[in-house]
Amino acid sequence: MRGTDPRVVLGLHRSRHERRLLTAALDLGVTTLDTSTNYLGFRSHQVLARTAGDLLPKFTVSTKVGYFPAADGAVHSLAPTRLTSAVEKAAKDLGREPDMVFLHNPEHSLRKAVPHHRDLLAAACAVLDDAKEKGLCGTWGVASWDPSPLLSLVDVTVPRPSALMVRAGLLVGARTLDAADTLIDAWSLGCGEVWGMSPFGGSTSASVWDRLDPRLFLQDGGRLSRIQAAFRAAYHLPRVDSIAVGTDEPAHLGELVGALAGQVEERTVQEYRKLLRDRSRDQSA
């Protein structure tokens, strides 16, 4: 059974990587950073080391590998040699070994690899497993925007990750939620090993947050804003222990940390998931 203490992870997707944000995060007790090799135009690691190298030892740092520079912006690859080089470069550019390296959206390449997709996934996971053994990272995991294509590929030939990162929140569809739950069970992931991302579906200013009142999902929602309630409910859709959330504003990060005091009404969450499944079945009928 996974733990019940939620954790906020400062995600650096679309972030300006400003030092003031990192110092504010530490002041708020947010001590985990999540980035990727391709963030900030493939410069995230170098910019972090340059602007906040003295702060990085105070953080647990996770990054991701799988996207590589290309003429049109980026290309995805699970080629073992490219992944190995990416992990080595991440440690060099950060000035330290990352605590966690996620295999970034493996489904992107796996869809094109039939019928050898299981072998490709196993080889990619083996690269990260080997990187951990060599001390190039603390541990490794899988970050998947759409985990559904992975379900039929998980067996004893695929090394088990130590963590899984998936989309979380009220805007995630039934298919993705159910696929995440299946992967969590298949890999027997426990306390602290399941991460969420994109809890607002990309933006807190989207019109959906004016139409939907997420405080319905909390036992004591009256004390929190709609955005705070949506963030707190995201830890149960699916059930995750940490959520990586991006912002450049310390005040917004503080608001999200304050949301952790809310208590989620599990019965309402389960009713909502049933509604999502029923709607999904109706649409596919």
TAMOWO-V663080 format. One record per residue. N is the residue number from 1. RES is the residue in three letters. NEAR is the number of other ideal C-beta (glycine too) atoms within 12 Angstrom. D_LAST is the distance of its C-alpha to the last C-alpha in Angstrom with 1 decimal. Layout:
n->{N	N}
res->{RES	RES}
near->{NEAR	NEAR}
d_last->{D_LAST	D_LAST}
This chain:
n->{1	2	3	4	5	6	7	8	9	10	11	12	13	14	15	16	17	18	19	20	21	22	23	24	25	26	27	28	29	30	31	32	33	34	35	36	37	38	39	40	41	42	43	44	45	46	47	48	49	50	51	52	53	54	55	56	57	58	59	60	61	62	63	64	65	66	67	68	69	70	71	72	73	74	75	76	77	78	79	80	81	82	83	84	85	86	87	88	89	90	91	92	93	94	95	96	97	98	99	100	101	102	103	104	105	106	107	108	109	110	111	112	113	114	115	116	117	118	119	120	121	122	123	124	125	126	127	128	129	130	131	132	133	134	135	136	137	138	139	140	141	142	143	144	145	146	147	148	149	150	151	152	153	154	155	156	157	158	159	160	161	162	163	164	165	166	167	168	169	170	171	172	173	174	175	176	177	178	179	180	181	182	183	184	185	186	187	188	189	190	191	192	193	194	195	196	197	198	199	200	201	202	203	204	205	206	207	208	209	210	211	212	213	214	215	216	217	218	219	220	221	222	223	224	225	226	227	228	229	230	231	232	233	234	235	236	237	238	239	240	241	242	243	244	245	246	247	248	249	250	251	252	253	254	255	256	257	258	259	260	261	262	263	264	265	266	267	268	269	270	271	272	273	274	275	276	277	278	279	280	281	282	283	284	285}
res->{MET	ARG	GLY	THR	ASP	PRO	ARG	VAL	VAL	LEU	GLY	LEU	HIS	ARG	SER	ARG	HIS	GLU	ARG	ARG	LEU	LEU	THR	ALA	ALA	LEU	ASP	LEU	GLY	VAL	THR	THR	LEU	ASP	THR	SER	THR	ASN	TYR	LEU	GLY	PHE	ARG	SER	HIS	GLN	VAL	LEU	ALA	ARG	THR	ALA	GLY	ASP	LEU	LEU	PRO	LYS	PHE	THR	VAL	SER	THR	LYS	VAL	GLY	TYR	PHE	PRO	ALA	ALA	ASP	GLY	ALA	VAL	HIS	SER	LEU	ALA	PRO	THR	ARG	LEU	THR	SER	ALA	VAL	GLU	LYS	ALA	ALA	LYS	ASP	LEU	GLY	ARG	GLU	PRO	ASP	MET	VAL	PHE	LEU	HIS	ASN	PRO	GLU	HIS	SER	LEU	ARG	LYS	ALA	VAL	PRO	HIS	HIS	ARG	ASP	LEU	LEU	ALA	ALA	ALA	CYS	ALA	VAL	LEU	ASP	ASP	ALA	LYS	GLU	LYS	GLY	LEU	CYS	GLY	THR	TRP	GLY	VAL	ALA	SER	TRP	ASP	PRO	SER	PRO	LEU	LEU	SER	LEU	VAL	ASP	VAL	THR	VAL	PRO	ARG	PRO	SER	ALA	LEU	MET	VAL	ARG	ALA	GLY	LEU	LEU	VAL	GLY	ALA	ARG	THR	LEU	ASP	ALA	ALA	ASP	THR	LEU	ILE	ASP	ALA	TRP	SER	LEU	GLY	CYS	GLY	GLU	VAL	TRP	GLY	MET	SER	PRO	PHE	GLY	GLY	SER	THR	SER	ALA	SER	VAL	TRP	ASP	ARG	LEU	ASP	PRO	ARG	LEU	PHE	LEU	GLN	ASP	GLY	GLY	ARG	LEU	SER	ARG	ILE	GLN	ALA	ALA	PHE	ARG	ALA	ALA	TYR	HIS	LEU	PRO	ARG	VAL	ASP	SER	ILE	ALA	VAL	GLY	THR	ASP	GLU	PRO	ALA	HIS	LEU	GLY	GLU	LEU	VAL	GLY	ALA	LEU	ALA	GLY	GLN	VAL	GLU	GLU	ARG	THR	VAL	GLN	GLU	TYR	ARG	LYS	LEU	LEU	ARG	ASP	ARG	SER	ARG	ASP	GLN	SER	ALA}
near->{13	26	17	17	14	35	31	39	43	45	41	39	31	20	33	22	32	23	23	20	32	36	20	24	40	26	17	25	20	35	25	35	42	43	46	42	42	32	33	25	18	26	24	36	41	23	26	39	26	19	25	34	21	17	29	33	20	20	32	31	41	43	51	46	47	40	33	28	18	13	7	7	12	20	19	32	33	40	20	25	15	26	40	27	21	40	41	26	28	42	30	18	30	36	23	28	30	44	32	42	48	46	51	41	32	45	33	30	30	37	19	17	24	15	11	15	27	25	20	34	39	29	31	45	38	25	35	45	29	22	35	28	16	18	16	32	39	25	27	42	43	47	46	42	33	25	41	26	29	40	28	20	36	33	17	11	16	30	27	28	40	31	44	44	46	49	36	43	42	41	27	36	28	26	26	35	37	25	31	41	30	24	38	38	19	23	31	17	32	18	20	25	30	41	45	43	43	36	43	37	27	20	20	31	13	19	10	20	26	13	10	22	22	37	29	24	36	33	21	18	27	15	16	29	23	30	35	36	41	43	46	44	45	45	40	41	39	43	35	45	34	40	41	48	50	34	35	23	20	23	16	30	36	22	27	41	31	23	38	32	21	33	25	35	22	19	15	25	30	19	16	29	30	17	18	25	21	15	16	20	14	11	12	11	7}
d_last->{35.0	35.1	37.5	37.1	39.3	37.3	38.8	38.7	38.9	40.1	37.9	39.7	36.9	38.1	41.2	44.7	46.0	48.8	51.2	51.2	47.6	48.4	51.4	49.5	46.8	49.6	51.1	47.8	47.5	44.7	46.0	43.1	42.4	39.3	39.7	38.9	40.9	39.2	39.6	42.2	42.3	42.9	45.9	44.6	46.7	49.9	49.6	49.1	52.1	54.2	53.5	52.9	54.2	56.3	53.4	51.0	52.8	51.8	48.1	45.7	44.3	41.0	40.0	37.5	38.0	35.8	36.3	39.5	41.4	40.8	42.1	38.9	38.7	37.1	35.7	33.9	35.4	35.5	38.7	40.9	44.0	42.4	41.0	44.4	46.2	43.8	44.4	48.2	48.2	46.3	49.1	51.8	50.5	49.9	53.3	51.8	49.2	45.8	44.9	41.4	39.8	36.1	34.5	32.7	29.1	29.4	25.9	27.2	29.4	27.5	24.7	27.6	29.3	27.3	28.6	31.2	29.2	30.1	33.8	33.6	32.2	34.8	37.5	36.6	36.5	39.8	41.4	40.7	41.8	45.0	45.5	45.5	48.0	50.2	50.2	48.4	46.0	45.8	42.4	39.1	35.4	32.1	30.6	27.0	25.0	21.9	22.5	19.4	21.2	24.1	22.4	23.1	26.6	28.2	30.8	34.6	35.3	34.1	36.6	35.4	35.4	37.2	34.6	31.1	30.3	26.8	25.4	25.7	25.3	23.2	21.6	20.2	16.4	15.0	14.6	18.2	19.5	18.2	19.6	22.8	23.2	22.8	25.4	27.7	27.8	28.1	31.1	32.5	33.0	35.1	37.2	37.5	35.4	32.1	32.2	29.9	30.0	29.0	28.7	28.6	26.2	29.2	31.2	32.5	33.2	29.6	28.9	26.2	29.1	30.6	27.6	26.7	29.4	28.9	31.9	29.7	28.9	32.7	35.2	37.8	36.0	38.6	40.9	38.6	37.2	33.6	33.8	35.5	32.9	30.0	32.0	32.8	29.3	28.2	30.2	27.6	24.4	24.6	28.0	30.5	34.3	35.1	33.6	34.9	35.1	36.9	39.5	42.9	44.1	45.9	45.3	41.5	41.7	44.0	41.5	38.8	41.3	42.1	38.4	38.7	40.7	37.7	36.1	32.3	30.9	28.8	27.2	25.8	24.4	22.6	21.2	20.1	18.4	16.5	15.4	14.3	12.2	10.6	9.9	8.7	6.0	5.2	5.6	3.8	0.0}
